[in-house]
């Protein structure tokens, strides 16, 4: 029987994402100046205020206030009427040194035996639904907000947009799990004040349907474009006026959008957030590693869909276990348990090995902090830290290494594909 599945996304101006981006900017600056930094940094944002808290072990000294202000400025909170503005908001730092009790469980004389930064389980997922092996509903939800942010920055076709926004996409699937049509699209966008609410609602709905949607549709491959039909139900700013938004409208915290960050409710999630954590924290690094595994398994033709789980004990390098579920789509005559044992031989899942394989000790994390950590483009970029200052530093880094299909040939050889 056909069924509906829904995923949501939030914009870079959403208060929780503002917090994520500040936390990850701090991670990047610490790693840029000391690649061995151990960091767990949480951020809270509210009306006119930013609070930074966490634990750090690093040789680097940072101007955390200026880093936070630059993030806020880049997002677009640059006007006093937003009640949260880059140059005037208060910033309080309660960052302190990491507990030696935790650190002794992570660091070892032999780097290869580096222990996991915490216990827990992490999941990776991949599906053939899209070219980037991501669930379609989430992929579309992200695309809507990425394009909306582009329109906001252009300030041409639509000039009233403010940084905060959310999207949601509901897709109807057939019995054989194929997307048939888009059933519902929800978009809530912060905006400047209008003369009347009726005029405002009509204008925003018209612009979203006639300007935003066509721009997103044009980005899709031809076989997906027919999913956009005249029968879609649109809920555009369904509560009405949305002038008060961002950290003034809703307090934001690091790590509250973990489903947006991953697979939009498809697959599974171990519960650990990513932003604000250096790669010794397996909440982050192992989630990237399992995505890398899942994507390469599907791309190699082993299966059409797969969920990968790995688990750890704090301070222990070797994982407690590896679980794989191909949802009955495997193309080899092996059980999922047999597949998992062979995958263990291909991918070293000790924390240090993950860091090295995926180049995670580089300042790559600010780019992950909005619009999802998975399904993004792997590419090399140049970054500049503390531009124009005495300690300016330029580095070339490779982003989203866990999205590379560099193990496809190894998977094919191991499974005889």
C-alpha beads as a LAMMPS data file, in Angstrom:
LAMMPS data file: protein, C-alpha beads

417 atoms
416 bonds

1 atom types
1 bond types

-500.0 500.0 xlo xhi
-500.0 500.0 ylo yhi
-500.0 500.0 zlo zhi

Masses

1 110.0

Atoms # bond

1 1 1 0.000 0.000 0.000
2 1 1 1.378 3.488 -0.850
3 1 1 2.633 5.506 2.101
4 1 1 3.795 9.016 2.995
5 1 1 7.175 9.955 4.465
6 1 1 8.224 13.396 5.717
7 1 1 11.535 15.124 6.464
8 1 1 12.308 18.672 7.593
9 1 1 15.220 21.092 7.404
10 1 1 16.076 24.413 9.027
11 1 1 18.051 27.356 7.654
12 1 1 21.426 28.685 8.774
13 1 1 19.512 31.480 10.546
14 1 1 17.497 29.099 12.718
15 1 1 18.625 29.646 16.341
16 1 1 19.755 26.037 16.858
17 1 1 21.798 26.241 13.666
18 1 1 23.300 29.576 14.718
19 1 1 24.515 27.762 17.844
20 1 1 25.861 24.827 15.787
21 1 1 27.758 27.156 13.460
22 1 1 29.401 29.049 16.317
23 1 1 30.455 25.803 18.008
24 1 1 31.937 24.426 14.791
25 1 1 33.712 27.703 13.989
26 1 1 35.470 27.388 17.352
27 1 1 36.428 23.777 16.507
28 1 1 37.892 24.900 13.177
29 1 1 39.955 27.674 14.746
30 1 1 41.344 25.348 17.422
31 1 1 42.274 22.716 14.827
32 1 1 43.771 25.293 12.454
33 1 1 46.324 26.296 15.077
34 1 1 46.667 22.983 16.947
35 1 1 45.585 19.806 15.153
36 1 1 45.766 17.829 18.413
37 1 1 43.114 19.996 20.109
38 1 1 40.461 18.203 22.132
39 1 1 37.278 20.279 22.204
40 1 1 33.671 19.915 23.316
41 1 1 31.991 23.292 22.954
42 1 1 28.299 24.115 23.442
43 1 1 26.630 27.377 22.452
44 1 1 23.386 29.003 23.616
45 1 1 21.894 31.950 21.742
46 1 1 18.940 34.081 22.819
47 1 1 17.819 37.716 22.650
48 1 1 21.018 39.769 22.393
49 1 1 23.118 37.091 24.071
50 1 1 25.549 34.273 23.242
51 1 1 26.813 31.869 25.911
52 1 1 29.788 29.595 25.185
53 1 1 30.542 26.657 27.453
54 1 1 32.645 23.543 27.207
55 1 1 35.948 21.798 27.698
56 1 1 39.164 22.343 25.746
57 1 1 42.688 20.901 25.717
58 1 1 44.718 22.904 23.206
59 1 1 47.878 24.959 22.683
60 1 1 45.862 27.496 20.701
61 1 1 44.495 30.728 22.144
62 1 1 41.386 32.120 20.456
63 1 1 39.428 35.357 20.501
64 1 1 36.172 33.442 20.911
65 1 1 34.071 36.601 20.959
66 1 1 35.264 37.757 17.552
67 1 1 34.854 34.251 16.090
68 1 1 31.243 34.132 17.294
69 1 1 30.513 37.622 15.957
70 1 1 31.925 36.750 12.533
71 1 1 29.669 33.686 12.306
72 1 1 26.606 35.721 13.256
73 1 1 27.584 38.398 10.737
74 1 1 28.027 35.858 7.938
75 1 1 24.605 34.320 8.616
76 1 1 22.962 37.712 8.191
77 1 1 22.052 38.949 11.671
78 1 1 23.340 42.479 11.019
79 1 1 20.366 44.714 11.848
80 1 1 19.324 45.982 15.275
81 1 1 15.637 45.278 14.593
82 1 1 16.442 41.548 14.641
83 1 1 17.132 41.922 18.408
84 1 1 20.179 39.725 17.857
85 1 1 22.951 41.464 15.970
86 1 1 26.585 40.528 15.355
87 1 1 28.258 43.714 16.596
88 1 1 26.108 44.413 19.639
89 1 1 25.140 41.040 21.168
90 1 1 26.721 40.103 24.482
91 1 1 29.061 37.100 24.458
92 1 1 29.881 35.201 27.643
93 1 1 32.513 32.451 27.635
94 1 1 32.580 29.672 30.226
95 1 1 35.025 27.446 28.325
96 1 1 37.475 25.626 30.606
97 1 1 40.130 22.907 30.491
98 1 1 39.175 19.344 29.627
99 1 1 39.020 16.836 32.475
100 1 1 42.258 14.797 32.704
101 1 1 40.120 11.801 33.668
102 1 1 38.503 11.854 30.222
103 1 1 41.719 12.678 28.390
104 1 1 43.625 9.724 29.867
105 1 1 41.032 7.378 28.385
106 1 1 41.496 8.804 24.903
107 1 1 45.218 9.412 24.464
108 1 1 47.668 6.481 24.287
109 1 1 51.434 6.106 23.766
110 1 1 50.617 4.449 20.448
111 1 1 48.333 6.748 18.409
112 1 1 46.699 3.736 16.733
113 1 1 45.338 2.638 20.100
114 1 1 43.605 5.969 20.768
115 1 1 40.460 5.214 22.747
116 1 1 36.949 6.322 21.859
117 1 1 36.045 9.681 23.376
118 1 1 32.773 8.299 24.716
119 1 1 30.582 5.239 24.715
120 1 1 27.591 4.982 22.404
121 1 1 26.310 3.816 19.023
122 1 1 26.479 5.659 15.723
123 1 1 24.601 5.061 12.481
124 1 1 25.264 5.614 8.801
125 1 1 22.712 5.267 6.003
126 1 1 22.602 5.374 2.216
127 1 1 19.944 4.811 -0.443
128 1 1 19.720 4.927 -4.236
129 1 1 16.869 7.474 -4.102
130 1 1 19.116 10.383 -5.119
131 1 1 22.446 10.934 -6.877
132 1 1 24.046 11.745 -3.523
133 1 1 22.622 8.554 -1.943
134 1 1 20.398 10.503 0.462
135 1 1 16.679 10.198 1.273
136 1 1 14.755 12.327 -1.219
137 1 1 12.470 14.143 1.251
138 1 1 15.425 15.465 3.260
139 1 1 17.413 16.298 0.140
140 1 1 14.537 18.437 -1.158
141 1 1 13.985 20.080 2.236
142 1 1 17.653 21.122 2.311
143 1 1 17.578 22.361 -1.292
144 1 1 14.566 24.578 -0.585
145 1 1 16.362 26.399 2.215
146 1 1 19.741 26.604 0.491
147 1 1 18.017 28.278 -2.452
148 1 1 15.939 30.503 -0.165
149 1 1 19.161 31.722 1.492
150 1 1 20.650 32.396 -1.950
151 1 1 17.587 34.461 -2.884
152 1 1 17.855 36.370 0.409
153 1 1 21.491 37.266 -0.240
154 1 1 20.792 38.267 -3.840
155 1 1 18.100 40.645 -2.509
156 1 1 16.622 41.059 -5.994
157 1 1 13.609 38.835 -6.726
158 1 1 12.568 38.823 -3.058
159 1 1 13.754 41.643 -0.796
160 1 1 11.877 41.070 2.480
161 1 1 13.504 37.823 3.682
162 1 1 15.191 37.485 7.068
163 1 1 17.626 34.692 8.088
164 1 1 15.361 32.292 10.029
165 1 1 13.434 29.642 8.056
166 1 1 12.190 26.053 8.129
167 1 1 11.043 23.626 5.439
168 1 1 9.293 20.263 5.352
169 1 1 8.621 17.877 2.471
170 1 1 6.174 14.950 2.432
171 1 1 6.560 12.400 -0.371
172 1 1 4.209 9.614 -1.428
173 1 1 5.932 6.284 -2.059
174 1 1 4.668 3.273 -3.993
175 1 1 4.492 -0.287 -2.644
176 1 1 8.009 -0.941 -3.955
177 1 1 9.398 2.118 -2.114
178 1 1 9.677 4.395 -5.148
179 1 1 8.820 8.114 -4.841
180 1 1 5.610 8.832 -6.794
181 1 1 4.845 12.465 -6.062
182 1 1 5.363 15.285 -3.593
183 1 1 2.287 15.443 -1.399
184 1 1 3.011 18.475 0.815
185 1 1 5.583 21.257 1.096
186 1 1 5.793 23.434 4.210
187 1 1 7.880 26.616 4.244
188 1 1 8.041 29.074 7.126
189 1 1 10.293 32.054 6.495
190 1 1 11.061 35.042 8.666
191 1 1 10.326 38.329 6.900
192 1 1 10.257 42.099 7.239
193 1 1 7.068 43.713 8.500
194 1 1 4.264 44.325 5.984
195 1 1 1.475 46.908 5.995
196 1 1 -1.233 44.261 6.381
197 1 1 -1.076 40.576 7.272
198 1 1 -3.357 39.510 4.402
199 1 1 -1.154 41.246 1.858
200 1 1 1.915 39.728 3.481
201 1 1 0.638 36.136 3.385
202 1 1 -0.503 36.391 -0.223
203 1 1 2.803 37.893 -1.365
204 1 1 4.998 35.357 0.461
205 1 1 2.966 32.381 -0.793
206 1 1 3.070 33.626 -4.372
207 1 1 6.837 34.204 -4.226
208 1 1 7.590 30.821 -2.698
209 1 1 5.521 28.955 -5.316
210 1 1 6.432 31.047 -8.372
211 1 1 10.076 31.944 -7.609
212 1 1 11.582 29.498 -5.080
213 1 1 9.983 26.238 -6.239
214 1 1 10.921 26.618 -9.958
215 1 1 14.532 27.391 -9.001
216 1 1 14.737 24.234 -6.880
217 1 1 12.937 22.103 -9.475
218 1 1 15.428 23.203 -12.141
219 1 1 18.297 21.777 -10.044
220 1 1 16.860 18.255 -10.106
221 1 1 17.573 15.574 -12.666
222 1 1 14.767 15.212 -15.277
223 1 1 13.281 12.025 -13.815
224 1 1 12.596 13.759 -10.465
225 1 1 11.088 16.971 -11.811
226 1 1 7.656 15.360 -12.505
227 1 1 7.290 14.854 -8.736
228 1 1 6.375 18.558 -8.638
229 1 1 2.729 18.562 -9.729
230 1 1 -0.166 21.002 -9.505
231 1 1 -1.640 18.820 -6.756
232 1 1 0.964 19.660 -4.109
233 1 1 -0.472 21.034 -0.866
234 1 1 1.478 24.118 0.183
235 1 1 1.588 25.469 3.731
236 1 1 3.480 28.766 3.486
237 1 1 3.990 30.557 6.818
238 1 1 0.935 28.665 8.141
239 1 1 0.896 30.528 11.469
240 1 1 0.796 33.873 9.661
241 1 1 3.164 36.694 10.632
242 1 1 6.809 35.663 11.190
243 1 1 8.686 38.911 11.833
244 1 1 10.125 37.961 15.236
245 1 1 12.496 35.053 14.657
246 1 1 16.041 33.815 15.102
247 1 1 17.505 33.810 18.634
248 1 1 15.094 36.603 19.643
249 1 1 12.071 34.453 18.825
250 1 1 13.426 31.139 20.098
251 1 1 16.489 30.265 22.170
252 1 1 18.974 28.106 20.248
253 1 1 21.287 25.361 21.501
254 1 1 24.053 23.315 19.928
255 1 1 23.020 19.802 18.935
256 1 1 19.228 20.119 18.804
257 1 1 18.851 19.366 15.094
258 1 1 20.486 15.941 14.881
259 1 1 17.858 14.476 12.525
260 1 1 18.146 17.450 10.172
261 1 1 21.925 16.930 10.333
262 1 1 21.707 13.271 9.281
263 1 1 18.970 11.459 7.323
264 1 1 15.697 13.214 8.061
265 1 1 14.265 10.312 10.053
266 1 1 15.303 7.573 7.614
267 1 1 17.692 4.949 8.939
268 1 1 18.427 5.563 12.620
269 1 1 20.328 7.859 14.987
270 1 1 22.411 7.035 18.052
271 1 1 21.452 10.293 19.786
272 1 1 24.822 12.050 19.852
273 1 1 25.154 15.495 18.278
274 1 1 28.049 16.452 15.993
275 1 1 28.713 20.196 16.175
276 1 1 31.183 21.459 18.740
277 1 1 33.042 18.144 19.000
278 1 1 36.543 17.367 17.790
279 1 1 36.957 14.034 15.928
280 1 1 38.146 12.087 18.965
281 1 1 34.464 12.141 19.921
282 1 1 33.068 9.117 18.075
283 1 1 29.603 10.685 18.137
284 1 1 30.967 12.685 15.238
285 1 1 33.790 10.718 13.627
286 1 1 32.100 7.305 13.702
287 1 1 28.866 8.757 12.311
288 1 1 30.911 10.047 9.378
289 1 1 32.693 6.693 9.059
290 1 1 29.440 4.715 8.938
291 1 1 28.037 7.089 6.305
292 1 1 31.241 6.529 4.288
293 1 1 30.748 2.765 4.561
294 1 1 27.041 2.882 3.713
295 1 1 27.529 5.117 0.671
296 1 1 30.349 2.997 -0.753
297 1 1 28.380 -0.234 -0.233
298 1 1 25.387 1.115 -2.160
299 1 1 27.527 2.751 -4.857
300 1 1 29.399 -0.535 -5.351
301 1 1 26.114 -2.285 -6.101
302 1 1 26.110 -4.461 -2.990
303 1 1 22.600 -3.274 -2.078
304 1 1 20.048 -0.547 -2.829
305 1 1 19.734 0.654 0.765
306 1 1 21.760 0.028 3.904
307 1 1 21.928 0.987 7.571
308 1 1 25.292 0.635 9.325
309 1 1 25.722 0.742 13.113
310 1 1 28.957 0.797 15.106
311 1 1 29.313 1.039 18.888
312 1 1 32.113 1.889 21.319
313 1 1 33.156 1.849 24.964
314 1 1 34.849 5.008 26.266
315 1 1 38.630 4.717 26.211
316 1 1 38.611 1.541 24.089
317 1 1 39.838 1.600 20.489
318 1 1 38.184 -1.515 19.102
319 1 1 34.440 -1.135 18.433
320 1 1 32.047 -3.199 20.528
321 1 1 30.222 -4.299 17.394
322 1 1 29.273 -3.628 13.783
323 1 1 25.708 -4.179 12.546
324 1 1 24.466 -3.957 8.964
325 1 1 20.886 -4.046 7.668
326 1 1 20.402 -4.049 3.882
327 1 1 16.605 -4.103 4.240
328 1 1 16.456 -7.151 1.986
329 1 1 18.105 -5.344 -0.945
330 1 1 21.469 -7.172 -0.936
331 1 1 22.671 -8.405 -4.336
332 1 1 24.958 -11.115 -2.909
333 1 1 24.067 -14.496 -1.442
334 1 1 25.124 -13.561 2.076
335 1 1 23.322 -12.722 5.298
336 1 1 23.640 -9.199 6.682
337 1 1 25.774 -10.645 9.488
338 1 1 28.168 -12.162 6.959
339 1 1 28.285 -8.866 5.090
340 1 1 29.129 -7.057 8.343
341 1 1 32.059 -9.377 9.068
342 1 1 33.520 -8.759 5.625
343 1 1 32.990 -4.997 5.946
344 1 1 35.013 -5.080 9.185
345 1 1 37.934 -6.409 7.145
346 1 1 37.704 -3.528 4.654
347 1 1 37.161 -0.543 6.991
348 1 1 39.256 -0.001 10.131
349 1 1 36.841 1.530 12.647
350 1 1 39.280 2.361 15.428
351 1 1 38.979 6.112 16.208
352 1 1 42.526 6.996 15.119
353 1 1 42.127 5.078 11.854
354 1 1 38.881 6.947 11.128
355 1 1 40.578 10.307 11.807
356 1 1 43.419 9.455 9.428
357 1 1 41.286 7.914 6.669
358 1 1 38.807 10.782 6.564
359 1 1 41.337 13.569 7.362
360 1 1 39.279 14.713 10.326
361 1 1 42.021 16.652 12.151
362 1 1 41.602 19.526 9.697
363 1 1 39.412 22.657 10.116
364 1 1 36.513 21.350 8.016
365 1 1 33.566 21.583 10.353
366 1 1 32.022 25.025 9.804
367 1 1 30.853 23.797 6.400
368 1 1 28.929 20.932 8.022
369 1 1 26.989 23.042 10.518
370 1 1 24.048 23.988 8.272
371 1 1 22.053 22.054 5.637
372 1 1 23.208 18.610 6.726
373 1 1 26.454 16.780 7.389
374 1 1 25.679 14.059 4.842
375 1 1 25.034 14.105 1.100
376 1 1 27.330 17.071 0.525
377 1 1 30.028 17.548 -2.118
378 1 1 33.570 16.478 -1.289
379 1 1 35.995 19.147 -2.515
380 1 1 39.229 20.942 -1.656
381 1 1 38.925 24.581 -0.534
382 1 1 41.249 27.261 0.833
383 1 1 40.457 28.773 4.227
384 1 1 41.863 31.822 5.963
385 1 1 41.760 32.183 9.745
386 1 1 42.202 35.524 11.554
387 1 1 42.484 37.359 8.244
388 1 1 44.548 40.531 8.399
389 1 1 45.938 39.763 11.859
390 1 1 49.473 38.806 12.883
391 1 1 48.463 35.192 13.335
392 1 1 46.641 34.900 9.997
393 1 1 46.752 31.347 8.718
394 1 1 45.853 29.934 5.316
395 1 1 45.125 26.234 4.877
396 1 1 43.845 23.997 2.089
397 1 1 41.409 21.384 3.360
398 1 1 39.286 18.642 1.861
399 1 1 35.628 18.910 2.872
400 1 1 33.156 16.048 3.374
401 1 1 35.702 13.281 2.860
402 1 1 33.133 10.752 4.102
403 1 1 31.146 11.417 0.928
404 1 1 33.923 10.149 -1.346
405 1 1 33.366 6.915 -3.277
406 1 1 36.995 5.889 -2.830
407 1 1 36.256 2.406 -1.462
408 1 1 33.913 1.234 -4.227
409 1 1 36.584 -0.832 -5.950
410 1 1 37.650 -2.424 -2.654
411 1 1 34.036 -3.344 -1.867
412 1 1 33.528 -4.806 -5.334
413 1 1 36.698 -6.879 -5.053
414 1 1 35.813 -8.140 -1.553
415 1 1 32.295 -9.184 -2.531
416 1 1 33.015 -10.299 -6.097
417 1 1 30.753 -7.666 -7.645

Bonds

1 1 1 2
2 1 2 3
3 1 3 4
4 1 4 5
5 1 5 6
6 1 6 7
7 1 7 8
8 1 8 9
9 1 9 10
10 1 10 11
11 1 11 12
12 1 12 13
13 1 13 14
14 1 14 15
15 1 15 16
16 1 16 17
17 1 17 18
18 1 18 19
19 1 19 20
20 1 20 21
21 1 21 22
22 1 22 23
23 1 23 24
24 1 24 25
25 1 25 26
26 1 26 27
27 1 27 28
28 1 28 29
29 1 29 30
30 1 30 31
31 1 31 32
32 1 32 33
33 1 33 34
34 1 34 35
35 1 35 36
36 1 36 37
37 1 37 38
38 1 38 39
39 1 39 40
40 1 40 41
41 1 41 42
42 1 42 43
43 1 43 44
44 1 44 45
45 1 45 46
46 1 46 47
47 1 47 48
48 1 48 49
49 1 49 50
50 1 50 51
51 1 51 52
52 1 52 53
53 1 53 54
54 1 54 55
55 1 55 56
56 1 56 57
57 1 57 58
58 1 58 59
59 1 59 60
60 1 60 61
61 1 61 62
62 1 62 63
63 1 63 64
64 1 64 65
65 1 65 66
66 1 66 67
67 1 67 68
68 1 68 69
69 1 69 70
70 1 70 71
71 1 71 72
72 1 72 73
73 1 73 74
74 1 74 75
75 1 75 76
76 1 76 77
77 1 77 78
78 1 78 79
79 1 79 80
80 1 80 81
81 1 81 82
82 1 82 83
83 1 83 84
84 1 84 85
85 1 85 86
86 1 86 87
87 1 87 88
88 1 88 89
89 1 89 90
90 1 90 91
91 1 91 92
92 1 92 93
93 1 93 94
94 1 94 95
95 1 95 96
96 1 96 97
97 1 97 98
98 1 98 99
99 1 99 100
100 1 100 101
101 1 101 102
102 1 102 103
103 1 103 104
104 1 104 105
105 1 105 106
106 1 106 107
107 1 107 108
108 1 108 109
109 1 109 110
110 1 110 111
111 1 111 112
112 1 112 113
113 1 113 114
114 1 114 115
115 1 115 116
116 1 116 117
117 1 117 118
118 1 118 119
119 1 119 120
120 1 120 121
121 1 121 122
122 1 122 123
123 1 123 124
124 1 124 125
125 1 125 126
126 1 126 127
127 1 127 128
128 1 128 129
129 1 129 130
130 1 130 131
131 1 131 132
132 1 132 133
133 1 133 134
134 1 134 135
135 1 135 136
136 1 136 137
137 1 137 138
138 1 138 139
139 1 139 140
140 1 140 141
141 1 141 142
142 1 142 143
143 1 143 144
144 1 144 145
145 1 145 146
146 1 146 147
147 1 147 148
148 1 148 149
149 1 149 150
150 1 150 151
151 1 151 152
152 1 152 153
153 1 153 154
154 1 154 155
155 1 155 156
156 1 156 157
157 1 157 158
158 1 158 159
159 1 159 160
160 1 160 161
161 1 161 162
162 1 162 163
163 1 163 164
164 1 164 165
165 1 165 166
166 1 166 167
167 1 167 168
168 1 168 169
169 1 169 170
170 1 170 171
171 1 171 172
172 1 172 173
173 1 173 174
174 1 174 175
175 1 175 176
176 1 176 177
177 1 177 178
178 1 178 179
179 1 179 180
180 1 180 181
181 1 181 182
182 1 182 183
183 1 183 184
184 1 184 185
185 1 185 186
186 1 186 187
187 1 187 188
188 1 188 189
189 1 189 190
190 1 190 191
191 1 191 192
192 1 192 193
193 1 193 194
194 1 194 195
195 1 195 196
196 1 196 197
197 1 197 198
198 1 198 199
199 1 199 200
200 1 200 201
201 1 201 202
202 1 202 203
203 1 203 204
204 1 204 205
205 1 205 206
206 1 206 207
207 1 207 208
208 1 208 209
209 1 209 210
210 1 210 211
211 1 211 212
212 1 212 213
213 1 213 214
214 1 214 215
215 1 215 216
216 1 216 217
217 1 217 218
218 1 218 219
219 1 219 220
220 1 220 221
221 1 221 222
222 1 222 223
223 1 223 224
224 1 224 225
225 1 225 226
226 1 226 227
227 1 227 228
228 1 228 229
229 1 229 230
230 1 230 231
231 1 231 232
232 1 232 233
233 1 233 234
234 1 234 235
235 1 235 236
236 1 236 237
237 1 237 238
238 1 238 239
239 1 239 240
240 1 240 241
241 1 241 242
242 1 242 243
243 1 243 244
244 1 244 245
245 1 245 246
246 1 246 247
247 1 247 248
248 1 248 249
249 1 249 250
250 1 250 251
251 1 251 252
252 1 252 253
253 1 253 254
254 1 254 255
255 1 255 256
256 1 256 257
257 1 257 258
258 1 258 259
259 1 259 260
260 1 260 261
261 1 261 262
262 1 262 263
263 1 263 264
264 1 264 265
265 1 265 266
266 1 266 267
267 1 267 268
268 1 268 269
269 1 269 270
270 1 270 271
271 1 271 272
272 1 272 273
273 1 273 274
274 1 274 275
275 1 275 276
276 1 276 277
277 1 277 278
278 1 278 279
279 1 279 280
280 1 280 281
281 1 281 282
282 1 282 283
283 1 283 284
284 1 284 285
285 1 285 286
286 1 286 287
287 1 287 288
288 1 288 289
289 1 289 290
290 1 290 291
291 1 291 292
292 1 292 293
293 1 293 294
294 1 294 295
295 1 295 296
296 1 296 297
297 1 297 298
298 1 298 299
299 1 299 300
300 1 300 301
301 1 301 302
302 1 302 303
303 1 303 304
304 1 304 305
305 1 305 306
306 1 306 307
307 1 307 308
308 1 308 309
309 1 309 310
310 1 310 311
311 1 311 312
312 1 312 313
313 1 313 314
314 1 314 315
315 1 315 316
316 1 316 317
317 1 317 318
318 1 318 319
319 1 319 320
320 1 320 321
321 1 321 322
322 1 322 323
323 1 323 324
324 1 324 325
325 1 325 326
326 1 326 327
327 1 327 328
328 1 328 329
329 1 329 330
330 1 330 331
331 1 331 332
332 1 332 333
333 1 333 334
334 1 334 335
335 1 335 336
336 1 336 337
337 1 337 338
338 1 338 339
339 1 339 340
340 1 340 341
341 1 341 342
342 1 342 343
343 1 343 344
344 1 344 345
345 1 345 346
346 1 346 347
347 1 347 348
348 1 348 349
349 1 349 350
350 1 350 351
351 1 351 352
352 1 352 353
353 1 353 354
354 1 354 355
355 1 355 356
356 1 356 357
357 1 357 358
358 1 358 359
359 1 359 360
360 1 360 361
361 1 361 362
362 1 362 363
363 1 363 364
364 1 364 365
365 1 365 366
366 1 366 367
367 1 367 368
368 1 368 369
369 1 369 370
370 1 370 371
371 1 371 372
372 1 372 373
373 1 373 374
374 1 374 375
375 1 375 376
376 1 376 377
377 1 377 378
378 1 378 379
379 1 379 380
380 1 380 381
381 1 381 382
382 1 382 383
383 1 383 384
384 1 384 385
385 1 385 386
386 1 386 387
387 1 387 388
388 1 388 389
389 1 389 390
390 1 390 391
391 1 391 392
392 1 392 393
393 1 393 394
394 1 394 395
395 1 395 396
396 1 396 397
397 1 397 398
398 1 398 399
399 1 399 400
400 1 400 401
401 1 401 402
402 1 402 403
403 1 403 404
404 1 404 405
405 1 405 406
406 1 406 407
407 1 407 408
408 1 408 409
409 1 409 410
410 1 410 411
411 1 411 412
412 1 412 413
413 1 413 414
414 1 414 415
415 1 415 416
416 1 416 417
